[in-house]
């Protein structure tokens, strides 16, 4: 039977690759993005998230087989916190009741190898406390004092921790909804393109994210992992962060972390 799957960030990068792959397999995809999607909404703000949830539910008839939160931002901007954490969690929680109505529901998000790197603990804590105004204020201060580069790993670290806690809760695992994430290394997407234009930045990136297995990944590689995570075959994975990173995490953290 055709499944109905909501994909945020469907207009570019990993989300676009995933949406195309699912459609090729006959699935119905409800894409969510700023533009060029079935549902156009800004996930950086509460009203945009509420609109996205409402319109997805309308299109899906109140029931979804899967949700994949791919939308995200990088760079020295408060948006990395509002979109990467609050946007993702609001979409997953907002659509969870619709998943619970499906026979074999699945959910997944896009984390990052950067979640293993230094972060701003106050920003992470504010995210996990669900305090968006405080998280935004702290993010703005981080940018002002020249530490904005910590916001992306902070947002992804908070997301990974939130997901691992929620995945085994009565609302998710208790309702038979596997919730997991992929953590890519360097992916060749429009979001990462500026990094490759600066040779010095590229060298920094290669040191920070060494990928001994086949180097940088195409978005289709990560999309393939996400597609399996939300497939009916995945019945027992919960709260897992699957590194699709060419061996970066194993290289950086070594064999004693597993």
Steps between C-alpha positions, in 0.01 A plus 500: 500500500608856434626672812466871576822660622569859602851629424622839617777672306369326189609771253876447528783282624426183694128572524469540125693180435283311748173635361603402147604152611174439685292620207690272264390212722137602477466673837294816545724779627380819663797731472553793736736787422518876463408464132458238224315259728148374565504692827691829510587612853780660698610258774711763674191647668219344709227626267673344199533167678134504601403578141716215371346250741146616418547482124676164509218354710243639257675347201554168677146474630623486859712186461867464400714193445827685554657837571858594412636831628778600261468879507801671652735796484874543552712806556541768764134583549230463764301312236718194554342470844142595412484274193734214589360439846167673558384460141582130494354416839182699437436317174566158652283565804231677302462211257544221757124451555455448127778240507337321792192442283699311234554124499880510482612858569862615480687826564852626442706818513834625373758548775869555418856392570535852643302387804821330618690830490520786758169675563359782711363319808262785590342496154466123514338518844253768390403284202446192714296707744278605210576865570526649152517868604794423730670285235465784246635757744798279583562435131498872427756556776718222362501671159582837659803363684631321191396147599220454250680201350388303808132540417480231232658225714292624795177463303591153379622386840175613660301325227685172548450511877131591465444222249667231711287596799171529312547190287457266797211692656139374524402754232742356244626149574192436712281576198707282267672790321873446432678837521863518382744730323785497254816699573671590173859608458573744218224481238517664158194724524425868428531566875860374508603643160657821640742291707651351186561839340761594763805272493604597853151424633498170313820395677351594836189299415704196399684509832178538695313230306746243362317258268731207414222298333425645155531865603216751478150359460235579244158580651358180352727298730349655812152483349542124459567459871200715589281304263584179685446657842141587406434178312262232635803270541637718779289380790741501795751786474425777748702806593793411277728757339630326187824658379513520120835672503765302314649388831541849652341422837702181545817686404439793733371316806694177459405139571414548868182704430219291357 
